[in-house]
């Protein structure tokens, strides 16, 4: 790990002391601080106003219990979180994650990343995140409904279309958003459709929102390729994960001429040299909610490799890698395997899926690496477009919304490159994204005073 700028070292030491045991949050803040040396040198006003210290401290952290009754009549207990991190640019905006791994440190890392991701979109939204250690896998629809209703019974008092606008994330899809919105409407006696995004198309949702994070990641990767005089046409692509982000990243990459040959889930990964059959993948994962082994059983050209073998989807040779599963899934050894096998572009569809060691390997090998706060910003950008449609009581076509999404991602790419160049790190997407997002938030915080 490189040395921090001397001005920033005390800031990071304070973060470690004030937030013990929150490894993911430490990692996310350190990644930002690593980029800010040239910024504090040019802008002493940020240091004078303690902007960096303040942006690393959430405005509000909410933790609450979530009791609910399972189908057997037994009372279950989970913990709920909402970290409202920064509202300098607009209402807090960020997803809800339902997964057993959720604890305060993960929610804080996700909320911190969300601040700068949201800033990069150019939309007027702040950063926040929430969730629970509840696991929807294996639960009946009735159990998920009862949990969501209990969760919203506490959360409703903290959110609103001008205050905090949650959305989905891992474990929170259209089903969960529906139950959450229904309970919010029931408690408040208001059809405040702008309070949640990721809603169903028939009741306030936006076309393209389901596809947006995956499509946006591919649009960003396409701009990287274009800057290098290339395109997706004829390239081989590997994605990790097999949820919405991975599926629609694969769909858009294939539409642009690539062959997507592998994807994964927690049980292992599937390789299909003929290219993934996306209709079959959606049937297996989204309709039947089965493991990827079912895909391989139904497709003669595919083979399944179980996690127990010790291998990873990153062992599959490819031109472009799109990590779309979860944080810290791609480590230094995986990065070395990708480099050895000729990978030239890595764009993060998930939040912080590459470890610092992996990012270092990519940098040293000359692999173009796009961090999640830039490459996967399409999801929250389209959520903001959903908020626009809700505010105007309007509904846009798929083509119009996708065109706006692509326009936003092209703009983020250009902004990252321009900022990196301005601050002495040409071609460095990590530095460009961190600095561009930070400066936008920092200037707004200066304007609003010490609050």
Secondary structure, DSSP 8 states (H G I E B T S, - for coil): -----HHHHHHHHHHHHHSTT-HHHHHHHHHHHHH-HHHHHH-HHHHHTTHHHHHTS-SEEEEEEEEEE-TTS-EEEEEEEEEEEE-SSSSEEEEEEE-TT--HHHHHHHHHHHHHHHHHHTSS--EEEEEES---TT--HHHHHHHHHHHHHHHGGG-BTTTEEEE-BTTB-HHHHHHHHHHHHHHHT---GGGBSS--GGGT--TTHHHHHHHHHHHHHHHHHHHTT--STT-EEEEE--SHHHHHHHHHHHHTT-EEEEEEETTEEEEETT---HHHHHIIIIIS---THHHHHH-TTEEEEEGGGS--GGGS--SEEEE-S-TT-B-HHHHHHHHHTT--EEE-SSSS-B-HHHHHHHHHHT-EEE-HHHHTTHHHHHHHHHHHHHHHT----HHHHHHHHHHHHHHHHHHHHHHHHHTT-TT-HHHHHHHHHHHHHHHHHHHH---
